[in-house]
Amino acid sequence: MTSDKLDLSTPDLVNQNIEKIAALFPNCVTETAEGKAIDFDLLKQELNHEIVEGAKERYRLEWPGKKEAIVTANLPTTKTLRPVREDSVDFDTTENMYIEGDNLEVLKILQESYLGKIKMIYIDPPYNTGKDFVYKDNFTQDSKEYKEETDQIDKYGNRLVANPESAGRYHSDWLTMMYPRLKLARNLLTDDGVIFISIGEQEVHNLRKVSDEIFGSVNFIGGAGRISKKANNKGDYWAPNFDHVLTYCKNREFCTPFFGGINYDAYNLIEEEGSRKGEMYQLVRLYMTSLDPRPNQRYFIECPDGSFVIPPGEVFPNQKLDAAFISPKSKKDKVWRWSYKSYLEKKDEIVVKKVRSSNLVNEEGGETFWNVFTKTFLNDVIEKSSATPNNFIENHINQSSSHELKKLGIPFDFAKPSSLIKFLMETCRVSENDIVLDFFSGSASSAHAVLDKNAEDKKSRKFIMVQLPEINNPDSDEYKAGYKNICEIGKERIRRAATKIKEETKADIDYGFKVFKVDSSNMQDVYYKPQDYNQGQLDVFADNIKEDRTSEDLLTQILLDWGLPLTLKTETLTIQGKEVFKVDANYLMACFAEGVDEAFAKEIATYQPLRVVFKDSGFKDDTAKENVKQLLKQLSPNTEMKVI
């Protein structure tokens, strides 16, 4: 057992990459004053069959700011997430998350806890039309200087700048913004994960090239065109009613083929009992045309009234006749789709019912006939379907999103319809316990889609929404309705959508979400001045945790530092009058109270936690800390102890 302080910062991706290269090419690693570095001349030679003499022309996308973008992606951050219970729904039980803050910072913060865990990413970034804003990731520029330059900064210090077409770096600024976010996003995808990116004609060509570089051109699995709005007369040449959905997978080797072409409306029945209770299904006639004699597929089935039916269901004798009986109406010999043996094995999937016509099910009026149907479950069709979707998306236009939000009583324009994200989830087979991430979440259409899909098929998909709290235009309807920033719209949309879906479907699913906000580290930056030693000021720094931080703030940062999901089930216990968090059964226990001693450690040891965390200042002195360490080592040898 060791007792080391937690680092509480995101991984240094540069150093990690250096270590990976060093493992393959140790001769390419050199020492500098700052530590290890790569000798790129030697590395180039290691990766070439010919002598490398200097820079060569190559096929790749370059722009002013590309190196800056690469550095930005690799720089670690000391920022963390702070939970906001008052904005959350079912905070203690939900597995969904809504995060407010700069998505670049959030993607860095999530690198360990959600590395390789996201099944699907959907983003709708700024299209760079010359009228919208882009993020300016210049962390060396102070807030005052930035505000004087752009007058675009919020209380969180997030920076947005207008990007007019007349700007000298019109395309470059947009690419510099997108590159690090896509690079970090790729790390979060599962091996079979997929990212969908909505984009307009202004940047689709650049987005394709930069994504080819980040994801690998071999992992480009197609692009779909989408009718985004109804026909209009805007535009000087072509009316802009169309946008693109570029699609990349993490690893084509593991990516499951897409599927589509299913008529979901046909699956309008719900199984009421048995192992498939709650699943959607449709009834399909059991008979089929026979081109060849199939005696094992031609047999009588008894109806509820004691009569018998033989395919195709046109004649219903009161007794069994010769199995070779041919229908006088069709003059053809027809058979069931199943053999007699299969029929006996799967009788529980058979429904014999009266219908008005052989072509109509559940119709009333007119003469009725018995007919035989099988239950075809939607989940089985989804699992086995090999049909691929058309790459022209017609039925998910933006206007439907406006109607969707209007029904929820929320004014907002330019949102993507939740039906589009739901369609994409179905296309790439997002299923049980999969996570959907949207780090340009806007009005939270993606969260709405996840809730809707879960209610439909009773699965447990999860969402992570990320959005900068951009201030709404004071003249806008949403601002006048009380929504000061876009995050307020997104959170309220999820609440109202959840209430509506629950009322309409009665589905027992997770309707909640935990809210987090990006903030500076919970730890203080401590700088000692020489006079502090003489004036007795060192006591000020005895506790290096910021005064406004709560125990839940500290627990969140610890979960992130240890690479644990933020939605793990957490219990709050009281042990010897001290608040103790117990995470995921006995996986982690944390206490940030004062007065941690041997008696307290003995009680903690009875839980046999795998990990335990205390506040460094929670011990009376170093001797008390060492005593607790040794006691835990004796009573719970598998426990790893850390302090902050």
LINDA-V315780 format. One record per pair of residues at least 12 apart in sequence whose ideal C-beta (glycine too) atoms are under 6 Angstrom apart, sorted by sequence separation. I is the first residue (numbers start at 0). GAP is how many residues later the second one is. D is the distance in whole Angstrom. If there is no record, write none. Layout:
i=I gap=GAP d=D
i=I gap=GAP d=D
//
This chain:
i=228 gap=12 d=5
i=268 gap=12 d=5
i=307 gap=12 d=6
i=314 gap=12 d=5
i=355 gap=12 d=6
i=628 gap=12 d=6
i=145 gap=13 d=6
i=266 gap=13 d=4
i=313 gap=13 d=5
i=449 gap=13 d=4
i=471 gap=13 d=6
i=497 gap=13 d=4
i=569 gap=13 d=5
i=577 gap=13 d=6
i=27 gap=14 d=5
i=142 gap=14 d=6
i=266 gap=14 d=6
i=353 gap=14 d=4
i=400 gap=14 d=4
i=435 gap=14 d=5
i=470 gap=14 d=5
i=27 gap=15 d=4
i=227 gap=15 d=5
i=266 gap=15 d=5
i=313 gap=15 d=4
i=469 gap=15 d=6
i=525 gap=15 d=5
i=567 gap=15 d=5
i=568 gap=15 d=6
i=577 gap=15 d=4
i=265 gap=16 d=5
i=353 gap=16 d=6
i=354 gap=16 d=5
i=400 gap=16 d=4
i=446 gap=16 d=5
i=468 gap=16 d=4
i=469 gap=16 d=5
i=567 gap=16 d=4
i=20 gap=17 d=6
i=224 gap=17 d=6
i=225 gap=17 d=6
i=399 gap=17 d=5
i=17 gap=18 d=5
i=446 gap=18 d=5
i=468 gap=18 d=4
i=595 gap=18 d=5
i=225 gap=19 d=6
i=493 gap=19 d=6
i=299 gap=20 d=5
i=351 gap=20 d=5
i=466 gap=20 d=5
i=523 gap=20 d=5
i=588 gap=20 d=4
i=24 gap=21 d=5
i=222 gap=21 d=6
i=223 gap=21 d=4
i=395 gap=21 d=5
i=443 gap=21 d=5
i=522 gap=21 d=5
i=585 gap=21 d=5
i=311 gap=22 d=4
i=350 gap=22 d=5
i=523 gap=22 d=5
i=585 gap=22 d=6
i=595 gap=22 d=5
i=135 gap=23 d=5
i=222 gap=23 d=5
i=310 gap=23 d=4
i=395 gap=23 d=5
i=466 gap=23 d=6
i=521 gap=23 d=6
i=585 gap=23 d=5
i=586 gap=23 d=5
i=587 gap=23 d=5
i=588 gap=23 d=5
i=589 gap=23 d=4
i=590 gap=23 d=6
i=591 gap=23 d=5
i=595 gap=23 d=5
i=286 gap=24 d=4
i=310 gap=24 d=6
i=395 gap=24 d=4
i=420 gap=24 d=6
i=440 gap=24 d=4
i=521 gap=24 d=6
i=575 gap=24 d=5
i=593 gap=24 d=5
i=135 gap=25 d=5
i=221 gap=25 d=5
i=286 gap=25 d=4
i=297 gap=25 d=6
i=310 gap=25 d=6
i=348 gap=25 d=5
i=420 gap=25 d=5
i=440 gap=25 d=6
i=78 gap=26 d=5
i=220 gap=26 d=5
i=348 gap=26 d=5
i=440 gap=26 d=4
i=554 gap=26 d=5
i=132 gap=27 d=4
i=414 gap=27 d=6
i=417 gap=27 d=5
i=421 gap=27 d=4
i=431 gap=27 d=5
i=432 gap=27 d=5
i=433 gap=27 d=5
i=434 gap=27 d=5
i=435 gap=27 d=5
i=436 gap=27 d=5
i=437 gap=27 d=6
i=438 gap=27 d=4
i=521 gap=27 d=5
i=600 gap=27 d=4
i=604 gap=27 d=6
i=611 gap=27 d=6
i=615 gap=27 d=4
i=76 gap=28 d=6
i=185 gap=28 d=6
i=219 gap=28 d=6
i=220 gap=28 d=5
i=414 gap=28 d=4
i=420 gap=28 d=4
i=424 gap=28 d=6
i=431 gap=28 d=6
i=574 gap=28 d=5
i=607 gap=28 d=5
i=132 gap=29 d=6
i=133 gap=29 d=5
i=173 gap=29 d=6
i=185 gap=29 d=6
i=218 gap=29 d=5
i=415 gap=29 d=5
i=597 gap=29 d=6
i=610 gap=29 d=5
i=611 gap=29 d=5
i=612 gap=29 d=5
i=613 gap=29 d=5
i=218 gap=30 d=5
i=414 gap=30 d=6
i=417 gap=30 d=4
i=421 gap=30 d=6
i=600 gap=30 d=5
i=604 gap=30 d=4
i=608 gap=30 d=6
i=76 gap=31 d=5
i=174 gap=31 d=6
i=178 gap=31 d=6
i=182 gap=31 d=5
i=411 gap=31 d=5
i=417 gap=31 d=4
i=421 gap=31 d=5
i=429 gap=31 d=6
i=521 gap=31 d=5
i=600 gap=31 d=6
i=604 gap=31 d=4
i=181 gap=32 d=5
i=521 gap=32 d=6
i=103 gap=33 d=6
i=214 gap=33 d=4
i=218 gap=33 d=5
i=597 gap=33 d=5
i=129 gap=34 d=5
i=217 gap=34 d=6
i=129 gap=35 d=4
i=170 gap=35 d=6
i=174 gap=35 d=6
i=521 gap=35 d=5
i=554 gap=35 d=5
i=210 gap=37 d=6
i=297 gap=37 d=5
i=296 gap=38 d=4
i=388 gap=38 d=5
i=553 gap=38 d=5
i=133 gap=39 d=6
i=296 gap=39 d=5
i=133 gap=40 d=6
i=203 gap=40 d=5
i=293 gap=41 d=5
i=298 gap=41 d=5
i=550 gap=41 d=5
i=134 gap=42 d=5
i=296 gap=42 d=5
i=133 gap=43 d=5
i=199 gap=43 d=5
i=289 gap=43 d=6
i=295 gap=43 d=5
i=289 gap=44 d=6
i=295 gap=44 d=6
i=198 gap=45 d=5
i=288 gap=45 d=6
i=289 gap=45 d=4
i=312 gap=45 d=6
i=127 gap=46 d=4
i=442 gap=46 d=5
i=443 gap=46 d=4
i=450 gap=46 d=6
i=454 gap=46 d=5
i=197 gap=47 d=6
i=286 gap=47 d=5
i=442 gap=47 d=6
i=446 gap=47 d=5
i=450 gap=47 d=6
i=195 gap=49 d=5
i=196 gap=49 d=5
i=286 gap=49 d=6
i=287 gap=49 d=5
i=302 gap=49 d=5
i=440 gap=49 d=6
i=443 gap=49 d=5
i=447 gap=49 d=5
i=285 gap=50 d=5
i=442 gap=50 d=5
i=443 gap=50 d=5
i=450 gap=50 d=5
i=454 gap=50 d=4
i=195 gap=51 d=5
i=285 gap=51 d=6
i=454 gap=52 d=4
i=194 gap=53 d=5
i=315 gap=54 d=5
i=454 gap=54 d=6
i=193 gap=55 d=5
i=453 gap=55 d=4
i=557 gap=55 d=6
i=101 gap=56 d=5
i=192 gap=57 d=5
i=312 gap=58 d=4
i=190 gap=59 d=6
i=13 gap=60 d=5
i=190 gap=60 d=5
i=12 gap=61 d=4
i=188 gap=61 d=4
i=308 gap=61 d=5
i=191 gap=62 d=4
i=190 gap=63 d=4
i=191 gap=63 d=5
i=11 gap=64 d=5
i=120 gap=64 d=6
i=191 gap=64 d=6
i=71 gap=65 d=5
i=9 gap=66 d=5
i=410 gap=66 d=4
i=411 gap=66 d=5
i=8 gap=67 d=6
i=9 gap=67 d=5
i=302 gap=67 d=4
i=410 gap=67 d=5
i=282 gap=68 d=6
i=8 gap=69 d=5
i=117 gap=70 d=4
i=410 gap=70 d=5
i=117 gap=71 d=5
i=118 gap=71 d=5
i=300 gap=71 d=5
i=114 gap=72 d=6
i=126 gap=73 d=4
i=128 gap=73 d=6
i=113 gap=74 d=5
i=115 gap=74 d=6
i=118 gap=74 d=5
i=119 gap=74 d=6
i=120 gap=74 d=4
i=121 gap=74 d=5
i=122 gap=74 d=6
i=123 gap=74 d=4
i=127 gap=74 d=5
i=542 gap=74 d=4
i=117 gap=75 d=6
i=126 gap=75 d=6
i=127 gap=75 d=5
i=541 gap=75 d=6
i=103 gap=77 d=6
i=106 gap=77 d=4
i=411 gap=77 d=6
i=282 gap=78 d=6
i=409 gap=83 d=6
i=285 gap=86 d=4
i=284 gap=88 d=6
i=285 gap=88 d=5
i=407 gap=88 d=4
i=282 gap=90 d=4
i=283 gap=90 d=5
i=283 gap=92 d=5
i=280 gap=94 d=5
i=281 gap=94 d=5
i=280 gap=95 d=6
i=280 gap=96 d=5
i=9 gap=98 d=5
i=278 gap=98 d=5
i=279 gap=98 d=4
i=10 gap=100 d=6
i=278 gap=100 d=6
i=9 gap=101 d=6
i=64 gap=107 d=5
i=68 gap=107 d=5
i=72 gap=107 d=3
i=63 gap=108 d=5
i=71 gap=108 d=5
i=62 gap=109 d=4
i=68 gap=110 d=4
i=72 gap=110 d=4
i=64 gap=111 d=4
i=68 gap=111 d=5
i=72 gap=111 d=6
i=266 gap=111 d=4
i=62 gap=112 d=5
i=258 gap=126 d=4
i=260 gap=126 d=4
i=259 gap=127 d=6
i=258 gap=128 d=6
i=259 gap=129 d=3
i=257 gap=130 d=5
i=257 gap=131 d=6
i=60 gap=148 d=4
i=60 gap=149 d=6
i=223 gap=167 d=4
i=224 gap=167 d=5
i=225 gap=167 d=4
i=226 gap=167 d=5
i=259 gap=167 d=6
i=228 gap=168 d=6
i=223 gap=169 d=5
i=228 gap=169 d=5
i=257 gap=169 d=5
i=226 gap=170 d=6
i=227 gap=170 d=5
i=255 gap=173 d=6
i=277 gap=180 d=5
i=195 gap=228 d=5
i=193 gap=234 d=4
i=123 gap=292 d=5
i=121 gap=299 d=5
i=119 gap=308 d=6
i=119 gap=310 d=5
i=157 gap=310 d=5
i=118 gap=311 d=5
i=118 gap=315 d=4
i=124 gap=315 d=5
i=118 gap=316 d=6
i=119 gap=316 d=5
i=120 gap=316 d=5
i=121 gap=316 d=5
i=123 gap=316 d=5
i=117 gap=317 d=5
i=122 gap=317 d=5
i=117 gap=319 d=5
i=121 gap=324 d=6
i=102 gap=336 d=4
i=105 gap=360 d=5
i=102 gap=363 d=5
i=95 gap=366 d=6
i=101 gap=366 d=6
i=94 gap=367 d=5
i=95 gap=367 d=5
i=96 gap=367 d=5
i=97 gap=367 d=5
i=98 gap=367 d=5
i=99 gap=369 d=5
i=99 gap=387 d=5
i=97 gap=393 d=6
i=86 gap=404 d=6
i=104 gap=413 d=5
i=94 gap=415 d=6
i=97 gap=415 d=5
i=93 gap=416 d=6
i=95 gap=417 d=4
i=96 gap=417 d=5
i=97 gap=417 d=5
i=98 gap=417 d=5
i=99 gap=417 d=5
i=100 gap=417 d=3
i=93 gap=418 d=3
i=93 gap=419 d=6
i=93 gap=420 d=6
i=89 gap=422 d=3
i=88 gap=423 d=4
i=90 gap=423 d=6
i=88 gap=424 d=6
i=87 gap=426 d=5
i=87 gap=427 d=5
i=86 gap=428 d=4
i=83 gap=431 d=4
i=82 gap=433 d=6
i=83 gap=433 d=6
i=80 gap=435 d=4
i=81 gap=435 d=5
i=81 gap=437 d=5
i=78 gap=439 d=6
i=78 gap=441 d=6
i=79 gap=441 d=6
i=77 gap=443 d=5
i=112 gap=447 d=6
i=112 gap=450 d=5
i=111 gap=451 d=4
i=112 gap=451 d=6
i=112 gap=452 d=6
i=82 gap=469 d=5
i=81 gap=471 d=5
i=94 gap=472 d=4
i=82 gap=473 d=6
i=80 gap=475 d=6
i=79 gap=477 d=4
i=7 gap=549 d=6
i=7 gap=553 d=5
i=5 gap=555 d=5
i=2 gap=626 d=5
i=0 gap=632 d=5
i=5 gap=636 d=5
i=2 gap=638 d=5
i=4 gap=638 d=6
i=5 gap=638 d=5
//
